[in-house]
Amino acid sequence: MKSSIPLLLCFSFLSLLSLYLISSQNPRNHNPNLPLTSMQPRLKVLVADLARSFNYGLLDVYWSLSSPDSRISSSDPDPLLRRDLSTRRPLLYPENPLIKQYSAEYWLLGDLETPAEVRSAASVAERVFDLEKADVVFVPFFATLSAEMELGWGRKGGFGKKEGNRDYERQKEVVDRVRASEAWKRSGGRDHVFVLTDPVAMWHVRAEIAPAVLLVVDFGGWYKIDSKTSGGNSSQMIQHTQVSLLKDVIVPYTHMLPRRHLSDDQHRHTLLYFKGAKHRHRGGLVREKLWDLLVNESDVIMEEGFPNATGREQSIQGMRNSEFCLHPAGDTPTSCRLFDAISSLCIPVIVSDSIELPFEGMVDYSKFSLFVSVSNALVPKWLVNYLKNISKSEKEMLRQNLAQVQPIFEYDNGSPGGIGAVPSEGAVNYIWRKILQKVPMIREAIIREKRKPEGVSIPLRCHCT
């Protein structure tokens, strides 16, 4: 009997090991959706010392503006809200769609501003107040809001200029303050985190913050023309050495359309839907070609899009009534349209050969999206025939998987002012978790920098992916 005990223990161990190995192959187990326990690692975040005028103070300025956004004028929803909010100091982020789509900065800072006694045990981030205990230093600058206010209310054509540009003045002051801090000097900025979801955020000072961890929606706003290697051909673009999947984090846009629950889903009458601007630049030129190929196809809807209430309602109906939603590149490889499709349970059809997506490694997009090469998509009839040949059971499985990942791309925590406990499976936690994955590499880079001989300069090499 005694001899059988070690054998039984051995068999139990092997059984548990087998179950672990089997479960680890399930893609869903790579999604850390379960609440954190005290034993699980947290990202320790120190918030850089910046005045309120660089974050929530900007919201005060925004809600005190007397005119609408010059780019959308009568379609700007916020002037009506300003009247309703005139008697109190709001911490609301703008509803203006040109700005709201980039609201990650608001929700991330809101999580860090949440008092410890209110914070959810599920939160991946833990705010600390001692530099020695911090994994990263979060820079609380609403860079997107600053840039968008200059674009919508500043001098026409003045964004690219420094003189008279209030956004540039704020950028410069933030960089000067942060780079002068002991935290930056200790790490060379490698452990600092900037939220730059708008492709033009921190436009004038990007080279100065290049070593930091940058939270971006994609790398499309980080292209430049290398005139020497391209021979003056503007179609040949190279990536800046300032961004890389190695050090930076791709984060989701904020979706603009309300969430459609699987239990409420109904029969979809249209094969493929797209709403947006036909004419784009750079990689978005493929959109014009796709438009011309698809606009006269039966069972396909191609609509010009405008950021107003009518356009929003059309998008809601179009996405909820369509099996598939087209996602071609625009000025940048991605847009909030992808996350609107996910929210609407409309299966995304992604036509972009150079796209980067949020949370890859934790989320398997092939389980709920279709990826089509540009070359195939531009073959007449190819895309429509491809989609028509997808079986009903395949579409049902893709849509079920869409429903499972919807919460991952949700920023809103349901709390006034964005300050409150975050859901364990929401976008904020997923962003912190991606940053946490980079902490060992950040520490290694800081240590390697310390042993560099004086006077030796090593160029940035962040162009690899």
HUSUL-V857249 format. One record per residue. N is the residue number from 1. PSI is psi in radians with two decimals (NA if undefined). NEAR is the number of other C-alpha atoms within 8 Angstrom. Layout:
# HUSUL-V857249
n=N psi=PSI near=NEAR
n=N psi=PSI near=NEAR
This chain:
# HUSUL-V857249
n=1 psi=-0.76 near=4
n=2 psi=-0.64 near=5
n=3 psi=-0.39 near=6
n=4 psi=-0.32 near=7
n=5 psi=-0.87 near=8
n=6 psi=-0.65 near=8
n=7 psi=-0.71 near=8
n=8 psi=-0.73 near=8
n=9 psi=-0.72 near=8
n=10 psi=-0.76 near=8
n=11 psi=-0.70 near=8
n=12 psi=-0.72 near=8
n=13 psi=-0.78 near=8
n=14 psi=-0.63 near=8
n=15 psi=-0.77 near=8
n=16 psi=-0.69 near=8
n=17 psi=-0.71 near=8
n=18 psi=-0.75 near=8
n=19 psi=-0.69 near=8
n=20 psi=-0.79 near=8
n=21 psi=-0.67 near=8
n=22 psi=-0.81 near=8
n=23 psi=-0.52 near=8
n=24 psi=-0.26 near=9
n=25 psi=-0.20 near=7
n=26 psi=2.07 near=8
n=27 psi=-0.52 near=9
n=28 psi=-0.46 near=5
n=29 psi=-0.19 near=9
n=30 psi=-0.15 near=10
n=31 psi=1.93 near=8
n=32 psi=1.27 near=7
n=33 psi=-0.24 near=6
n=34 psi=2.58 near=7
n=35 psi=2.56 near=8
n=36 psi=2.64 near=11
n=37 psi=3.00 near=7
n=38 psi=-0.29 near=5
n=39 psi=-0.27 near=5
n=40 psi=2.58 near=6
n=41 psi=2.57 near=6
n=42 psi=2.71 near=8
n=43 psi=2.03 near=13
n=44 psi=2.06 near=12
n=45 psi=2.16 near=13
n=46 psi=2.28 near=14
n=47 psi=2.16 near=12
n=48 psi=2.61 near=9
n=49 psi=1.63 near=4
n=50 psi=2.59 near=10
n=51 psi=2.69 near=6
n=52 psi=-0.43 near=7
n=53 psi=-0.29 near=7
n=54 psi=-0.08 near=13
n=55 psi=-1.61 near=11
n=56 psi=-0.47 near=9
n=57 psi=-0.55 near=9
n=58 psi=-0.59 near=12
n=59 psi=-0.67 near=12
n=60 psi=-0.79 near=11
n=61 psi=-0.77 near=8
n=62 psi=-0.83 near=8
n=63 psi=-0.15 near=8
n=64 psi=-0.06 near=7
n=65 psi=2.50 near=7
n=66 psi=-0.14 near=5
n=67 psi=2.79 near=5
n=68 psi=2.96 near=11
n=69 psi=2.15 near=9
n=70 psi=-0.33 near=7
n=71 psi=-0.47 near=5
n=72 psi=-0.10 near=9
n=73 psi=-1.94 near=8
n=74 psi=-0.24 near=5
n=75 psi=-0.12 near=8
n=76 psi=2.08 near=11
n=77 psi=-0.21 near=8
n=78 psi=-0.48 near=10
n=79 psi=-0.66 near=10
n=80 psi=-0.70 near=7
n=81 psi=-0.60 near=8
n=82 psi=-0.67 near=10
n=83 psi=-0.70 near=7
n=84 psi=-0.48 near=7
n=85 psi=0.17 near=9
n=86 psi=-0.37 near=7
n=87 psi=-0.02 near=5
n=88 psi=2.82 near=5
n=89 psi=1.83 near=7
n=90 psi=2.69 near=9
n=91 psi=0.33 near=10
n=92 psi=2.49 near=8
n=93 psi=2.63 near=9
n=94 psi=2.55 near=8
n=95 psi=-0.25 near=8
n=96 psi=2.04 near=9
n=97 psi=-0.49 near=9
n=98 psi=-0.39 near=8
n=99 psi=-0.76 near=12
n=100 psi=-0.58 near=12
n=101 psi=-0.33 near=11
n=102 psi=0.51 near=12
n=103 psi=0.18 near=13
n=104 psi=-0.67 near=12
n=105 psi=-0.65 near=15
n=106 psi=-0.78 near=10
n=107 psi=-0.61 near=13
n=108 psi=-0.79 near=9
n=109 psi=-0.65 near=9
n=110 psi=-0.69 near=12
n=111 psi=-0.77 near=14
n=112 psi=-0.48 near=10
n=113 psi=-0.17 near=7
n=114 psi=2.22 near=11
n=115 psi=2.58 near=6
n=116 psi=-0.65 near=5
n=117 psi=-0.27 near=4
n=118 psi=-0.43 near=8
n=119 psi=2.49 near=12
n=120 psi=2.53 near=8
n=121 psi=-0.27 near=7
n=122 psi=-0.16 near=11
n=123 psi=2.30 near=14
n=124 psi=-0.57 near=11
n=125 psi=2.49 near=11
n=126 psi=2.09 near=10
n=127 psi=2.28 near=9
n=128 psi=2.83 near=11
n=129 psi=0.18 near=8
n=130 psi=2.11 near=7
n=131 psi=-0.62 near=8
n=132 psi=-0.38 near=4
n=133 psi=-0.13 near=8
n=134 psi=2.45 near=12
n=135 psi=-0.72 near=10
n=136 psi=2.83 near=12
n=137 psi=2.03 near=13
n=138 psi=2.24 near=11
n=139 psi=1.91 near=12
n=140 psi=1.07 near=12
n=141 psi=2.17 near=11
n=142 psi=1.31 near=12
n=143 psi=-0.62 near=13
n=144 psi=-0.85 near=15
n=145 psi=-0.71 near=9
n=146 psi=-0.81 near=12
n=147 psi=-0.77 near=12
n=148 psi=-0.57 near=10
n=149 psi=-0.62 near=11
n=150 psi=-0.69 near=13
n=151 psi=-0.68 near=10
n=152 psi=-0.40 near=9
n=153 psi=-0.09 near=8
n=154 psi=-3.04 near=10
n=155 psi=2.30 near=9
n=156 psi=2.21 near=6
n=157 psi=0.13 near=5
n=158 psi=-0.06 near=10
n=159 psi=-0.72 near=11
n=160 psi=-0.13 near=6
n=161 psi=2.72 near=7
n=162 psi=-0.62 near=9
n=163 psi=2.22 near=4
n=164 psi=0.22 near=6
n=165 psi=1.85 near=13
n=166 psi=-0.56 near=7
n=167 psi=-0.77 near=10
n=168 psi=-0.73 near=10
n=169 psi=-0.72 near=9
n=170 psi=-0.77 near=10
n=171 psi=-0.86 near=12
n=172 psi=-0.74 near=9
n=173 psi=-0.71 near=8
n=174 psi=-0.86 near=11
n=175 psi=-0.76 near=11
n=176 psi=-0.75 near=8
n=177 psi=-0.82 near=9
n=178 psi=-0.77 near=10
n=179 psi=-0.35 near=9
n=180 psi=-0.13 near=8
n=181 psi=2.74 near=8
n=182 psi=-0.61 near=6
n=183 psi=-0.79 near=9
n=184 psi=-0.75 near=13
n=185 psi=-0.59 near=10
n=186 psi=-0.64 near=7
n=187 psi=-0.08 near=9
n=188 psi=0.30 near=8
n=189 psi=-0.03 near=13
n=190 psi=-0.41 near=12
n=191 psi=0.23 near=13
n=192 psi=2.56 near=12
n=193 psi=2.13 near=12
n=194 psi=2.39 near=12
n=195 psi=1.94 near=13
n=196 psi=1.00 near=15
n=197 psi=-0.63 near=15
n=198 psi=2.29 near=10
n=199 psi=-0.30 near=10
n=200 psi=0.15 near=9
n=201 psi=2.41 near=11
n=202 psi=0.61 near=11
n=203 psi=-0.70 near=6
n=204 psi=-0.21 near=7
n=205 psi=0.34 near=10
n=206 psi=-0.67 near=9
n=207 psi=-0.51 near=6
n=208 psi=-0.32 near=7
n=209 psi=0.24 near=9
n=210 psi=-0.63 near=8
n=211 psi=-0.32 near=9
n=212 psi=2.94 near=12
n=213 psi=2.10 near=12
n=214 psi=2.24 near=12
n=215 psi=1.94 near=13
n=216 psi=2.74 near=14
n=217 psi=-0.46 near=15
n=218 psi=-3.05 near=13
n=219 psi=0.16 near=12
n=220 psi=-0.51 near=9
n=221 psi=0.12 near=8
n=222 psi=0.48 near=10
n=223 psi=2.64 near=10
n=224 psi=2.78 near=8
n=225 psi=2.17 near=9
n=226 psi=1.68 near=8
n=227 psi=-0.48 near=8
n=228 psi=-0.73 near=6
n=229 psi=-0.38 near=6
n=230 psi=-0.08 near=11
n=231 psi=0.51 near=6
n=232 psi=0.04 near=7
n=233 psi=1.91 near=7
n=234 psi=-0.20 near=7
n=235 psi=-0.24 near=5
n=236 psi=1.94 near=7
n=237 psi=2.61 near=10
n=238 psi=2.72 near=8
n=239 psi=2.54 near=10
n=240 psi=2.63 near=9
n=241 psi=0.10 near=9
n=242 psi=-0.23 near=12
n=243 psi=2.58 near=14
n=244 psi=2.57 near=11
n=245 psi=-0.32 near=9
n=246 psi=-0.71 near=8
n=247 psi=-0.38 near=12
n=248 psi=2.96 near=11
n=249 psi=2.21 near=13
n=250 psi=2.20 near=13
n=251 psi=2.75 near=13
n=252 psi=2.64 near=11
n=253 psi=2.80 near=13
n=254 psi=2.18 near=14
n=255 psi=2.58 near=12
n=256 psi=-0.33 near=9
n=257 psi=2.61 near=10
n=258 psi=2.66 near=8
n=259 psi=2.36 near=6
n=260 psi=2.10 near=10
n=261 psi=2.57 near=8
n=262 psi=-0.61 near=8
n=263 psi=-0.36 near=4
n=264 psi=-0.06 near=6
n=265 psi=2.51 near=8
n=266 psi=3.10 near=5
n=267 psi=2.40 near=5
n=268 psi=2.21 near=9
n=269 psi=-0.38 near=7
n=270 psi=2.50 near=11
n=271 psi=-0.94 near=12
n=272 psi=2.42 near=12
n=273 psi=2.46 near=14
n=274 psi=2.36 near=10
n=275 psi=2.19 near=9
n=276 psi=-3.08 near=8
n=277 psi=2.37 near=8
n=278 psi=-0.74 near=8
n=279 psi=2.10 near=8
n=280 psi=3.13 near=12
n=281 psi=3.01 near=8
n=282 psi=-2.17 near=8
n=283 psi=-0.31 near=11
n=284 psi=-0.05 near=15
n=285 psi=-0.45 near=11
n=286 psi=-0.45 near=10
n=287 psi=-0.72 near=13
n=288 psi=-0.73 near=11
n=289 psi=-0.72 near=9
n=290 psi=-0.71 near=10
n=291 psi=-0.84 near=10
n=292 psi=-0.57 near=8
n=293 psi=-0.57 near=11
n=294 psi=-0.33 near=9
n=295 psi=-0.50 near=9
n=296 psi=0.13 near=7
n=297 psi=2.41 near=7
n=298 psi=2.59 near=4
n=299 psi=0.25 near=7
n=300 psi=2.33 near=12
n=301 psi=2.11 near=9
n=302 psi=2.02 near=10
n=303 psi=2.44 near=7
n=304 psi=2.41 near=8
n=305 psi=2.52 near=8
n=306 psi=2.45 near=7
n=307 psi=1.18 near=10
n=308 psi=3.10 near=8
n=309 psi=-0.69 near=7
n=310 psi=-0.80 near=6
n=311 psi=-0.65 near=10
n=312 psi=-0.80 near=10
n=313 psi=-0.68 near=8
n=314 psi=-0.70 near=8
n=315 psi=-0.72 near=10
n=316 psi=-0.89 near=11
n=317 psi=-0.73 near=8
n=318 psi=-0.78 near=9
n=319 psi=-0.64 near=15
n=320 psi=-0.35 near=12
n=321 psi=0.07 near=11
n=322 psi=2.52 near=14
n=323 psi=-0.76 near=13
n=324 psi=2.58 near=12
n=325 psi=2.19 near=14
n=326 psi=2.37 near=11
n=327 psi=1.40 near=13
n=328 psi=2.79 near=12
n=329 psi=2.59 near=14
n=330 psi=-2.33 near=14
n=331 psi=-0.51 near=10
n=332 psi=2.86 near=12
n=333 psi=-0.50 near=16
n=334 psi=3.02 near=14
n=335 psi=2.99 near=10
n=336 psi=-0.21 near=12
n=337 psi=-0.63 near=9
n=338 psi=-0.74 near=10
n=339 psi=-0.42 near=13
n=340 psi=-0.68 near=11
n=341 psi=-0.77 near=13
n=342 psi=-0.77 near=13
n=343 psi=-0.51 near=13
n=344 psi=0.03 near=13
n=345 psi=0.52 near=14
n=346 psi=2.09 near=14
n=347 psi=2.05 near=16
n=348 psi=2.38 near=14
n=349 psi=1.82 near=12
n=350 psi=2.03 near=11
n=351 psi=1.53 near=13
n=352 psi=1.94 near=12
n=353 psi=-0.25 near=6
n=354 psi=0.51 near=5
n=355 psi=2.51 near=8
n=356 psi=2.48 near=9
n=357 psi=2.67 near=10
n=358 psi=2.49 near=9
n=359 psi=0.41 near=11
n=360 psi=2.47 near=8
n=361 psi=-0.49 near=6
n=362 psi=-0.40 near=8
n=363 psi=2.29 near=9
n=364 psi=1.75 near=9
n=365 psi=-0.42 near=7
n=366 psi=-0.22 near=7
n=367 psi=-0.31 near=7
n=368 psi=0.13 near=13
n=369 psi=2.82 near=11
n=370 psi=2.33 near=9
n=371 psi=2.19 near=8
n=372 psi=2.30 near=10
n=373 psi=2.64 near=9
n=374 psi=-0.71 near=10
n=375 psi=-0.72 near=6
n=376 psi=-0.73 near=9
n=377 psi=-0.51 near=12
n=378 psi=0.04 near=10
n=379 psi=2.16 near=8
n=380 psi=2.33 near=7
n=381 psi=-0.22 near=7
n=382 psi=-0.87 near=10
n=383 psi=-0.77 near=10
n=384 psi=-0.77 near=7
n=385 psi=-0.69 near=8
n=386 psi=-0.80 near=8
n=387 psi=-0.63 near=8
n=388 psi=-0.42 near=8
n=389 psi=0.00 near=6
n=390 psi=2.21 near=8
n=391 psi=2.82 near=7
n=392 psi=-0.72 near=6
n=393 psi=-0.65 near=6
n=394 psi=-0.74 near=8
n=395 psi=-0.69 near=11
n=396 psi=-0.70 near=8
n=397 psi=-0.75 near=9
n=398 psi=-0.71 near=12
n=399 psi=-0.63 near=12
n=400 psi=-0.71 near=9
n=401 psi=-0.61 near=10
n=402 psi=-0.78 near=12
n=403 psi=-0.61 near=11
n=404 psi=-0.58 near=7
n=405 psi=-0.13 near=8
n=406 psi=-0.81 near=10
n=407 psi=-0.44 near=9
n=408 psi=-0.48 near=9
n=409 psi=0.31 near=11
n=410 psi=2.11 near=10
n=411 psi=-0.70 near=10
n=412 psi=2.20 near=7
n=413 psi=0.06 near=9
n=414 psi=0.12 near=6
n=415 psi=2.48 near=9
n=416 psi=2.31 near=8
n=417 psi=0.09 near=9
n=418 psi=0.04 near=14
n=419 psi=1.91 near=11
n=420 psi=3.05 near=13
n=421 psi=2.39 near=12
n=422 psi=2.57 near=13
n=423 psi=2.53 near=10
n=424 psi=-0.55 near=11
n=425 psi=0.25 near=11
n=426 psi=3.05 near=13
n=427 psi=-0.67 near=12
n=428 psi=-0.83 near=12
n=429 psi=-0.66 near=14
n=430 psi=-0.63 near=11
n=431 psi=-0.83 near=11
n=432 psi=-0.68 near=11
n=433 psi=-0.69 near=10
n=434 psi=-0.68 near=10
n=435 psi=-0.72 near=10
n=436 psi=-0.64 near=9
n=437 psi=-0.45 near=7
n=438 psi=-0.13 near=10
n=439 psi=-0.79 near=11
n=440 psi=-0.68 near=7
n=441 psi=-0.66 near=7
n=442 psi=-0.80 near=11
n=443 psi=-0.70 near=9
n=444 psi=-0.74 near=8
n=445 psi=-0.68 near=9
n=446 psi=-0.75 near=11
n=447 psi=-0.72 near=8
n=448 psi=-0.63 near=8
n=449 psi=-0.59 near=7
n=450 psi=-0.55 near=6
n=451 psi=0.07 near=6
n=452 psi=2.24 near=7
n=453 psi=2.60 near=5
n=454 psi=2.36 near=4
n=455 psi=-0.12 near=4
n=456 psi=2.26 near=6
n=457 psi=2.15 near=4
n=458 psi=2.10 near=4
n=459 psi=2.66 near=4
n=460 psi=2.41 near=6
n=461 psi=1.11 near=6
n=462 psi=0.30 near=11
n=463 psi=-0.23 near=10
n=464 psi=2.67 near=7
n=465 psi=NA near=6
